[in-house]
């Protein structure tokens, strides 16, 4: 058997072994929710021939989750276009070893196969054709569901800890997150009852984050009320609607990502029609770093902490 044939055979065996893992992980994500009437799948039900050593996280959320659990020596490559949306840059020196790893420009089969991964972690909205081609080539792909609540985050960290062979590290990450969430709850007296709106407007119309979004979750974790909670998902919002909602605080994204020049904050401060907003009149506009405003990973806790700190400063000065 040639070396190429041997490689194909090894990938085929690994794919067969990991197919059960992927199915079980997806089943766990579906049934691990408390109160759903089903027992969660146990760690003993997850089977891998060995803990993956060449992991490729293919989205910003996957990058955040994986890099919290394993060191750079177990990561084969990172998605260049997603790094601006991850928390690696905010880790300073601790993030540098990860940022020196090989990078790929798009979720496409060829560049990912060139990294010789033994597990790819992607978001379930990423290209299905790429996922199919990777699996046909014998590479196991785990498609992560959207992390829109703290409960989703806790479950995903635990399950990935099991899949990657680092359950103790996963427990440490969850324990740290739980402690930080408890601290937010105990410090929320001044913030309780105040409304906040996560608003974005790059010049082509405004958007607000309603129920079922990551922003709605970090607003709630910060002990504040989402002024757009009666809407579902990200919804269009005209100036008239914004004036009607009239939240106590506004939270916007800083420069970066889609809003390269901080256009939302500038528009809010320069648009005469919005001068009557209480948040503007009271100088209660909170700017989160762009990657944090858009986070869809465990950093929803970091976003909640930053929002809570900004809200305490703004409300303390009102």
Phi, psi and omega in degrees: 000131179289165179297324180294317179295322178297320179297317179297318181296319179296319179296321181296317179295318180296319180298317180297318180293322185276343178301319178296321179299312181301315180298317182292322178296316179296321177296321179297315180299326182284324190247006181274002181284126180301140175085006183271357177090002178235147176281138178294149176294137183274159181301327182295341181278353181266129186233129173222144177297331176195158177296132182300140183244350179232071185276139175236103171281130190252008179216167180298317180297317179296321177302311181300314183294312184294317183290344174279345187250326183228160179278170183296338181295342180256010180245126184276335181181164183230153180279112184303317185290341182267348188294329177295340182261359180260175181266008185298317181297329182283351182275356178062227183300328180293335181271345186299317180300328178288320183290345177273357179290159175304146182234150175237154190270336185208157177281083180228152188296316187300307181294329178288319178296329179296339178276354180053055183284153170251000171196130175246131177248119183232165172276151185289353177268353181286166191309119180295326180298320178295315178302317180296318181294321177297316181293323177297329179278001178092010180264122177290135179236126174255116179269113182281139174282159182299134179263097185246000179219161178296326177298320176299317182299311182300315181297318183292320178299315180297314182293320178292326175301319177293314184295324184269358178079024180230057183297328180291320176297321178297320179296322178295319179296314180296318180298319178296316179297316180299317180297321180290322176295318177298321179296322176298318180297321184281347183252010190269013185304311183293329184277337187306132176090345180279144181261147178220151180232126172274111191235140176222142179201103180272010180112348181251020181118152185269155177226146174234154179263116180263199181298150177081014177249161176298324179297319178300323180290315180289337172294314181293319178298331178282357179082022180247168178256133177281117181293345179250025184294342179279357176254156182247127178077195178273122187234148174299148180213114179283168176300321180298317178293322179297319178293327178290319179293318173038066183288163175292325181224151172242140175236131184228167177274141173283179180302140179132170180053229182288327184264075191297329187244020181063039187297326183296311180298318181296317179298315181301319185279339185255348183277113182301327184294341183259006183299338182276357180295134181300321182296323179287317181298327182264010181056046182244056173252119183256126181255119175262147173307143187304318182294329182282321178300324185263006187298147176225038182225200178298347180285003170298333176290319177297321178296319178297319179296316180295320178295316180299316179296316179295320179294319179297319178294316183293318182285329178292335180265002183269000000 
